[in-house]
């Protein structure tokens, strides 16, 4: 039952999917829920894949891509975008560390947050447009399966980041509830990411590349790029926060989509 409760907690926390389960959120629940983050990404990815195929069937590429992006944001309730904006406001203020952290706690969004969010969404839209346009031409009918894989790895790295980098606000903030995440949680979440990715690929290999290279590619890009971003943010803030976990997820989603466009198309 603890495992089911932790799984439900992961879906309730990371998505707006209706999960009618009453859960008492404790540090233990938050920590155990982290192993299911890639599974949450898998479900989000499948919903995006189905939505993308359906929208492409009834609409031209441009409005289909806009609506698909809107669905992506709605599925998470804008949780990670909020983290991205807060992180941008803090990091790009170029203030001392403590002032950056105070700026990030402010519920109001500043100019840097808005600018970064708009640019980020424009990039994401353009990448979705390219994927849907290729899908509609019929050149790579199963290409949308790669879209389903992207949210898996961005959410796995959040778990890894929680474990590897220290928390910038040791005694406050929602992210402090994840302090007990350990190597075991990261390893299990990695296995979940590998399993769900393999399941996607086995359904229909969308490229001429061997299956193992697709898995390795996603894992390598996620680890290298995510580590670089996390290390940079940590050097500025003296660690990571709940907002930066969301920012990492959003940035990695765009990076992985961009990698799909560059390598596959």
C-alpha positions as CSV (number, residue, x, y, z in Angstrom):
1,X,0.0,0.0,0.0
2,X,2.9,2.4,0.7
3,X,4.1,2.0,-2.9
4,X,0.6,2.7,-4.3
5,X,0.3,5.7,-2.0
6,X,3.7,7.1,-3.1
7,X,2.7,6.5,-6.8
8,X,-0.6,8.4,-6.3
9,X,1.3,11.2,-4.6
10,X,3.7,11.5,-7.5
11,X,0.8,11.9,-9.9
12,X,-1.1,14.4,-7.6
13,X,2.0,16.5,-7.1
14,X,3.3,16.6,-10.7
15,X,0.1,16.6,-12.7
16,X,-3.5,17.8,-12.7
17,X,-4.8,14.4,-13.6
18,X,-7.7,13.5,-11.3
19,X,-6.4,11.0,-8.7
20,X,-9.2,10.7,-6.1
21,X,-7.0,9.5,-3.3
22,X,-6.6,11.2,0.1
23,X,-2.9,11.2,1.0
24,X,-1.2,12.6,4.1
25,X,1.9,14.2,2.6
26,X,4.9,13.5,4.8
27,X,8.6,13.6,4.1
28,X,8.5,9.8,3.7
29,X,5.7,10.0,1.1
30,X,7.5,12.7,-0.8
31,X,10.8,10.8,-0.8
32,X,9.2,7.5,-1.9
33,X,7.1,9.2,-4.6
34,X,10.3,10.3,-6.4
35,X,10.9,6.8,-7.7
36,X,7.6,7.1,-9.7
37,X,8.5,10.4,-11.4
38,X,9.6,8.8,-14.7
39,X,6.3,6.8,-14.7
40,X,4.5,10.1,-14.4
41,X,6.5,11.4,-17.3
42,X,5.6,8.2,-19.3
43,X,1.9,8.8,-18.8
44,X,2.2,12.5,-19.7
45,X,4.1,11.4,-22.8
46,X,1.5,8.9,-23.9
47,X,-1.2,11.5,-23.5
48,X,0.7,14.0,-25.5
49,X,1.4,11.3,-28.2
50,X,-2.3,10.5,-28.5
51,X,-3.3,14.1,-28.4
52,X,-0.7,15.0,-31.1
53,X,-1.9,12.2,-33.4
54,X,-5.6,13.3,-32.9
55,X,-5.0,17.0,-33.4
56,X,-2.9,16.3,-36.5
57,X,-5.8,14.3,-38.0
58,X,-8.3,17.1,-37.7
59,X,-6.3,20.3,-37.8
60,X,-3.4,21.9,-39.8
61,X,0.0,21.8,-38.2
62,X,0.1,25.3,-36.7
63,X,-3.0,25.2,-34.6
64,X,-2.4,21.5,-33.7
65,X,1.0,22.4,-32.3
66,X,-0.4,25.3,-30.3
67,X,-3.1,23.2,-28.8
68,X,-0.6,20.4,-28.1
69,X,1.6,22.8,-26.2
70,X,-1.4,24.1,-24.3
71,X,-2.3,20.5,-23.3
72,X,1.2,19.9,-22.1
73,X,1.0,23.0,-19.8
74,X,-2.4,22.0,-18.6
75,X,-1.4,18.5,-17.7
76,X,1.2,19.8,-15.2
77,X,-0.8,22.9,-14.1
78,X,2.1,25.1,-15.1
79,X,4.0,23.8,-12.1
80,X,7.4,23.5,-13.8
81,X,6.9,26.7,-15.8
82,X,6.4,28.6,-12.6
83,X,9.7,27.1,-11.3
84,X,11.4,28.2,-14.5
85,X,10.2,31.8,-14.2
86,X,11.1,32.1,-10.5
87,X,14.6,30.6,-11.3
88,X,15.1,33.0,-14.1
89,X,14.1,36.0,-12.0
90,X,16.6,35.0,-9.3
91,X,19.6,33.9,-11.4
92,X,19.3,36.6,-14.0
93,X,19.0,39.4,-11.3
94,X,22.8,39.0,-10.8
95,X,22.3,39.8,-7.1
96,X,24.1,38.2,-4.2
97,X,23.0,34.7,-3.3
98,X,20.6,35.5,-0.5
99,X,18.9,38.2,-2.6
100,X,18.5,35.7,-5.4
101,X,16.8,33.2,-3.1
102,X,14.5,36.0,-1.7
103,X,13.5,37.0,-5.3
104,X,12.7,33.4,-6.1
105,X,10.4,33.2,-3.1
106,X,8.3,36.2,-4.3
107,X,5.1,35.1,-5.8
108,X,5.2,37.9,-8.3
109,X,6.8,37.3,-11.7
110,X,9.5,39.7,-12.9
111,X,10.6,40.8,-16.4
112,X,13.3,38.1,-16.7
113,X,10.9,35.4,-15.7
114,X,8.4,36.5,-18.4
115,X,11.1,36.8,-21.1
116,X,12.6,33.4,-20.4
117,X,9.1,31.8,-20.2
118,X,8.0,33.3,-23.6
119,X,11.2,32.3,-25.3
120,X,11.0,28.8,-23.8
121,X,7.4,28.3,-25.0
122,X,8.3,29.6,-28.4
123,X,11.1,27.1,-28.7
124,X,8.9,24.3,-27.5
125,X,6.1,25.3,-29.9
126,X,8.5,25.4,-32.9
127,X,9.9,21.9,-32.0
128,X,6.4,20.5,-31.6
129,X,5.4,22.1,-34.9
130,X,8.3,20.4,-36.6
131,X,7.4,17.0,-35.1
132,X,3.8,17.3,-36.1
133,X,4.6,18.5,-39.6
134,X,6.8,15.5,-40.2
135,X,4.2,13.2,-38.7
136,X,1.5,14.7,-41.0
137,X,3.6,14.1,-44.1
138,X,3.7,10.4,-43.3
139,X,7.5,10.2,-43.6
140,X,7.9,8.9,-40.0
141,X,4.5,7.8,-38.8
142,X,5.7,6.6,-35.4
143,X,7.9,9.6,-34.7
144,X,5.5,10.8,-32.0
145,X,6.7,7.9,-29.9
146,X,9.8,9.9,-29.3
147,X,7.7,12.7,-27.9
148,X,6.4,10.2,-25.3
149,X,9.9,9.5,-24.1
150,X,10.9,13.1,-23.5
151,X,9.0,13.7,-20.3
152,X,10.3,10.4,-18.8
153,X,13.9,11.5,-18.7
154,X,13.3,15.1,-17.7
155,X,11.5,13.9,-14.6
156,X,14.1,11.2,-13.9
157,X,16.8,13.9,-13.8
158,X,14.8,15.8,-11.2
159,X,15.3,12.8,-8.9
160,X,19.0,12.6,-9.6
161,X,19.4,16.4,-9.0
162,X,17.7,16.1,-5.6
163,X,20.2,13.5,-4.6
164,X,23.4,14.9,-6.1
165,X,23.2,18.6,-5.3
166,X,22.6,20.1,-1.9
167,X,19.4,22.0,-1.1
168,X,19.9,25.7,-1.0
169,X,17.2,26.3,1.8
170,X,17.9,23.5,4.3
171,X,15.1,24.4,6.7
172,X,12.4,25.8,4.4
173,X,10.6,25.4,1.1
174,X,8.7,22.5,-0.4
175,X,11.8,21.1,-1.8
176,X,13.2,20.4,1.7
177,X,10.7,17.6,2.0
178,X,12.8,15.6,-0.5
179,X,16.0,15.8,1.5
180,X,15.8,12.0,2.3
181,X,16.0,11.0,-1.4
182,X,19.0,8.7,-1.6
183,X,20.9,6.6,-4.2
184,X,18.4,3.8,-3.9
185,X,15.5,6.1,-5.0
186,X,17.6,7.4,-7.9
187,X,18.5,3.9,-9.0
188,X,14.9,2.6,-8.9
189,X,13.7,5.7,-10.8
190,X,16.4,5.1,-13.4
191,X,15.1,1.5,-13.8
192,X,11.6,2.9,-14.2
193,X,12.8,5.3,-16.9
194,X,14.7,2.5,-18.7
195,X,11.7,0.2,-18.6
196,X,9.1,2.8,-19.8
197,X,11.5,4.0,-22.6
198,X,12.1,0.5,-23.8
199,X,8.3,-0.1,-23.8
200,X,7.8,2.9,-26.0
201,X,10.6,1.8,-28.4
202,X,9.4,-1.8,-28.6
203,X,5.9,-0.6,-29.6
204,X,7.3,0.7,-32.9
205,X,10.9,1.8,-33.5
206,X,10.5,5.3,-35.0
207,X,13.9,5.4,-36.5
208,X,16.5,3.3,-38.3
209,X,18.6,3.5,-35.2
210,X,18.9,0.4,-33.0
211,X,16.8,0.5,-29.8
212,X,19.7,0.5,-27.4
213,X,21.1,3.6,-29.1
214,X,17.9,5.5,-28.6
215,X,17.8,4.6,-24.9
216,X,21.5,5.5,-24.5
217,X,21.0,8.7,-26.4
218,X,18.2,10.0,-24.1
219,X,20.1,9.0,-21.0
220,X,23.4,10.5,-22.1
221,X,21.9,13.8,-23.2
222,X,19.8,14.1,-20.1
223,X,22.7,13.4,-17.8
224,X,25.2,15.7,-19.5
225,X,23.0,18.7,-20.2
226,X,21.1,18.4,-16.9
227,X,24.3,18.1,-14.9
228,X,25.7,21.2,-16.6
229,X,22.6,23.3,-15.9
230,X,22.2,22.0,-12.4
231,X,25.9,22.7,-11.6
232,X,25.6,26.3,-12.9
233,X,22.5,27.0,-10.9
234,X,24.0,25.4,-7.8
235,X,27.1,27.6,-8.2
236,X,24.9,30.7,-8.1
237,X,22.5,29.7,-5.3
238,X,24.7,27.4,-3.2
239,X,22.5,24.5,-4.1
240,X,19.1,23.8,-5.7
241,X,15.5,24.6,-4.7
242,X,12.1,23.3,-5.6
243,X,11.9,26.0,-8.3
244,X,15.1,24.9,-9.9
245,X,13.9,21.3,-10.0
246,X,11.0,22.6,-12.1
247,X,13.3,24.7,-14.2
248,X,15.5,21.7,-14.9
249,X,12.5,19.7,-16.0
250,X,11.3,22.4,-18.4
251,X,14.8,23.0,-19.9
252,X,15.5,19.4,-20.4
253,X,12.2,18.8,-22.2
254,X,13.2,21.4,-24.7
255,X,16.7,20.2,-25.0
256,X,15.6,16.6,-25.6
257,X,13.0,17.7,-28.2
258,X,15.7,19.7,-29.9
259,X,18.0,16.6,-29.9
260,X,15.2,14.6,-31.5
261,X,14.9,17.2,-34.3
262,X,18.6,17.4,-34.9
263,X,19.5,13.7,-34.7
264,X,16.4,12.0,-36.2
265,X,15.0,14.3,-38.8
